Amino acid sequence: MNVDRLVLAFAGIFILVSVALTHYHHANWMWLTVFVGANLLQASFTKFCPLAIILKKVGAVPGHNFG
């Protein structure tokens, strides 16, 4: 998997987990969903993604968007 697909996979997992935690634990977990969504939005404009930087440092194959 390349960095682009890993970023999308991580974002999807974090959103699903945070929604489940919001439902079963406490409403403040929704802030994690807001953070992930805001980070995806800013990454679409700036092409800067902290997760992509970390994934490249650990050896993931660079992708087209965050390469």
N, C-alpha and C positions, 0 to 999 in steps of 0.2 A: 504494500500500500504506500502511496506517496503522501506527502505532508498535507496536501489539500483534502484528500479523503479522510485522513486521520483527524484533521481539525473538525470537519463536519460530523464525523462519528462521535468525537468527544463532546461536541456541542449538543448533539442529540441526546446522548446518554445523560449529560448533566441536566438538561432541561427535563427529561423524563424523571430522573431521580429527584430533582428538586420539587417537581409537581407532586410526586408521591409523598415526599417528606412534608410538604405543605398540607396535604390532605390528611395524613395519618399522625403527624407530630405537632407542628406549630406553623402558624401562618407566616411567620417571619422568614421561613425558608423560601418564600416567593422572591425575596431579594436576590437570591442566587440565580433564579430564572431571569430577572431583570438585568443582572450583571452580564450573563451570557448573551442575552439578546442585544444589549448595548454594545458589547465587544464585537459581536458579529456585524452589527451595523457600521461601527467605525472602521472595522477591517475592510468592509466593502468599499469604502471611500479612500482609505489611506494605504491599504495593502500592508498594514502593520498588525501583526498578531503575535502576542507573547507566546502562545502555545506553539505556533509554527517555529519560532526561534528555538524553543526548548527541544522540539522534536528533531529539528535539523542537527542540534548539538549532540543528541543521543544516537544519531546515525540514520534517521529516516530519509528516504529518497525525496529530494526536493520536487515540488510540483510546479504546475504552470502559474498559479496565482501567487503562491508564497515562496517561490523558488528563488 
